[in-house]
Structures are given as C-alpha cells and as structure tokens.
C-alpha cells in the first residue's frame, strides 16, 4: 500500500485554488463585460453549481467513503504533507487551463468562473465536514492517493468516484 494522504488537506487546498481560479475568471468577466450582468451570472452560477455539487454528489460521496472506511493500525505509513500539497495544487492548475479554454470557447467567463468557484467552495465545505466528523469520532481519515475511474467488482467506465471512492479511505485512531 502506498503512503496514505490526508483528504482534509487535499480537498482544502484543491477547493481554495479552484475557488481562486473561479473568482479570477469572474473578475475578468466583470472587467470586460457589463459589470452588473457579469456579476449576477457569476454569483448565481457559483451559488447554484456549488450548492448542487455539494448536495448531490460531494457530500454523498464523501459521507459514504468516510463511514465505510476501514480501520487500520496506528502504524500506517502516511504521505509526506508536502507531497499531498503538490498533488492538491496540480489538479487546480490543470483545471484552470481547461476552464480558461471553456471561457474562451463559450465567450462567457462569468458563467465558467461561477461554476469553477462553486465547485471550489463545495470542496472547501467537504473538507470542513470531514474535519468535524474526525473530531466527533476521535479518528483521522486517510486516503490512498489515487483517482478511480472504475471500481473493483464493477465493470465499465465511470463507476469510480474519482478522489472520493470509498475503497480508498481508511480510519486511524487520533493521537
């Protein structure tokens, strides 16, 4: 088994950077379009998409992953926090390139920025939920640092939960 990462740090960094990319796109939209209309579209999409992503997928996926996590002995190998931070930064950087391309293709930076910002805010909320759950349960949540496109025992593409797949989560007693 590879060293295990702290999903709280990973989701918090990824969420913060994704939120920053979304806000930057929103600022660009307000600067180059009609400010009122661009701000409204940005805020509406951020609230709608962020809430939607949190309620419909992130919260459900993470809650299932954390509550079904397996207990491990205290002596597990933990990933270096610097490696977790590097990995958590890489994903938003790739996302930012993709979102800028989408904003150019759709010619609506406010819309794309709102979606991006909402997704980042939802990841920040997921990070906070895990942190509170850890404190309530007296455990630390760890995750095998991988992205799952499919799961064992299930065929087909798209059956995995990305970085929120239950079979990658583990619990260790808090120290």
C-alpha positions as CSV (number, residue, x, y, z in Angstrom):
1,X,0.0,0.0,0.0
2,X,1.2,3.5,-0.9
3,X,1.6,6.1,1.9
4,X,-1.8,7.4,2.8
5,X,-2.8,11.1,2.4
6,X,-4.9,13.4,4.5
7,X,-8.0,14.2,2.4
8,X,-8.8,17.2,4.6
9,X,-5.6,19.0,3.4
10,X,-6.1,17.7,-0.1
11,X,-9.7,18.9,-0.5
12,X,-9.0,22.2,1.3
13,X,-6.1,23.1,-1.0
14,X,-7.8,21.9,-4.1
15,X,-11.0,23.8,-3.1
16,X,-9.2,27.0,-2.3
17,X,-7.2,27.1,-5.5
18,X,-10.3,26.1,-7.6
19,X,-12.3,28.9,-5.9
20,X,-9.4,31.3,-6.6
21,X,-9.4,30.3,-10.3
22,X,-13.2,30.8,-10.5
23,X,-13.0,34.2,-8.8
24,X,-10.3,35.3,-11.2
25,X,-12.4,34.4,-14.1
26,X,-15.3,36.3,-12.5
27,X,-13.2,39.4,-12.1
28,X,-12.1,39.2,-15.7
29,X,-15.7,38.8,-16.7
30,X,-16.8,41.9,-14.7
31,X,-13.9,43.9,-16.2
32,X,-14.6,43.1,-19.8
33,X,-18.4,42.7,-19.9
34,X,-21.3,44.6,-18.4
35,X,-20.4,44.6,-14.7
36,X,-23.8,44.1,-13.3
37,X,-24.9,41.3,-15.6
38,X,-21.5,39.5,-15.3
39,X,-21.5,39.7,-11.5
40,X,-25.1,38.4,-11.4
41,X,-24.3,35.4,-13.7
42,X,-21.1,34.7,-11.7
43,X,-22.8,34.8,-8.3
44,X,-25.8,32.8,-9.5
45,X,-23.7,30.1,-11.1
46,X,-21.4,29.9,-8.1
47,X,-24.3,29.5,-5.6
48,X,-26.3,27.2,-7.8
49,X,-23.5,25.0,-9.0
50,X,-21.6,24.9,-5.7
51,X,-24.8,24.0,-3.8
52,X,-25.7,21.4,-6.4
53,X,-22.3,19.8,-6.4
54,X,-22.2,19.7,-2.6
55,X,-25.7,18.4,-2.0
56,X,-26.0,16.0,-4.9
57,X,-22.5,14.5,-5.2
58,X,-19.6,15.6,-2.9
59,X,-21.5,15.3,0.4
60,X,-23.0,12.0,-0.5
61,X,-19.7,10.5,-1.9
62,X,-17.6,11.7,1.0
63,X,-20.1,10.6,3.7
64,X,-20.3,7.1,2.2
65,X,-16.5,6.9,1.8
66,X,-15.8,8.1,5.4
67,X,-18.5,6.0,7.0
68,X,-17.5,2.8,5.1
69,X,-13.7,3.4,5.6
70,X,-11.7,0.5,7.1
71,X,-9.8,0.8,10.3
72,X,-6.1,0.5,10.1
73,X,-3.4,0.1,12.9
74,X,-1.8,3.3,14.2
75,X,1.5,2.4,12.5
76,X,0.4,3.1,8.9
77,X,2.7,5.0,6.6
78,X,1.5,8.5,6.0
79,X,2.3,10.5,2.9
80,X,4.5,13.5,3.4
81,X,2.3,16.6,3.7
82,X,4.5,18.3,1.0
83,X,3.6,15.5,-1.4
84,X,-0.1,15.9,-0.6
85,X,0.2,19.7,-1.2
86,X,1.9,19.2,-4.5
87,X,-0.7,16.8,-5.7
88,X,-3.5,19.1,-4.5
89,X,-2.0,22.0,-6.4
90,X,-1.6,20.1,-9.6
91,X,-5.3,19.4,-10.2
92,X,-6.5,23.0,-9.9
93,X,-3.7,24.1,-12.3
94,X,-4.9,21.7,-14.9
95,X,-8.5,22.7,-14.2
96,X,-7.6,26.4,-14.6
97,X,-6.2,25.8,-18.1
98,X,-9.3,23.8,-19.0
99,X,-11.7,26.5,-17.6
100,X,-9.9,29.3,-19.4
101,X,-10.3,27.3,-22.7
102,X,-14.0,26.8,-21.9
103,X,-14.5,30.5,-21.1
104,X,-12.9,31.4,-24.4
105,X,-15.0,28.8,-26.3
106,X,-18.3,29.8,-24.7
107,X,-17.3,33.5,-24.5
108,X,-18.7,33.7,-21.0
109,X,-16.1,34.0,-18.3
110,X,-18.7,34.8,-15.7
111,X,-20.6,31.5,-16.3
112,X,-17.5,29.4,-16.3
113,X,-16.0,31.3,-13.4
114,X,-19.1,30.8,-11.3
115,X,-19.2,27.1,-12.0
116,X,-15.5,26.8,-11.0
117,X,-15.9,29.0,-7.9
118,X,-18.9,27.0,-6.8
119,X,-17.1,23.7,-7.2
120,X,-14.2,25.1,-5.2
121,X,-16.5,26.3,-2.4
122,X,-18.1,22.8,-2.3
123,X,-14.7,21.2,-1.9
124,X,-13.9,23.5,1.0
125,X,-17.2,22.6,2.6
126,X,-16.4,18.9,2.2
127,X,-13.0,19.4,3.8
128,X,-14.7,21.1,6.8
129,X,-17.3,18.3,7.1
130,X,-14.5,15.6,7.2
131,X,-12.7,17.7,9.8
132,X,-15.8,17.9,12.1
133,X,-16.5,14.2,11.6
134,X,-13.0,13.3,12.6
135,X,-13.3,15.3,15.8
136,X,-16.6,13.7,16.7
137,X,-15.4,10.2,16.0
138,X,-11.9,10.5,17.5
139,X,-10.3,9.2,14.3
140,X,-8.2,10.6,11.5
141,X,-9.4,10.0,7.9
142,X,-6.7,8.9,5.5
143,X,-7.0,8.2,1.8
144,X,-5.0,6.3,-0.7
145,X,-3.8,9.0,-3.1
146,X,-5.4,7.9,-6.4
147,X,-8.1,8.8,-8.8
148,X,-10.5,6.0,-9.6
149,X,-12.3,5.9,-12.9
150,X,-13.7,2.4,-12.2
151,X,-14.0,0.2,-9.1
152,X,-13.1,-3.4,-8.4
153,X,-16.1,-5.7,-8.8
154,X,-17.9,-3.3,-11.1
155,X,-17.5,-3.2,-14.8
156,X,-17.4,-0.2,-17.0
157,X,-16.2,3.3,-17.3
158,X,-17.4,5.9,-14.9
159,X,-18.2,3.6,-11.9
160,X,-15.5,5.1,-9.7
161,X,-15.9,8.2,-7.6
162,X,-12.6,10.0,-8.5
163,X,-10.8,11.1,-5.4
164,X,-13.9,10.2,-3.2
165,X,-14.1,6.4,-3.8
166,X,-14.9,4.5,-0.6
167,X,-12.4,1.7,-1.1
168,X,-9.6,4.3,-0.9
169,X,-10.5,5.6,2.6
170,X,-9.1,4.4,5.9
171,X,-9.5,5.4,9.5
172,X,-6.8,5.6,12.2
173,X,-7.3,6.5,15.8
174,X,-6.4,10.1,16.6
175,X,-3.3,10.7,18.7
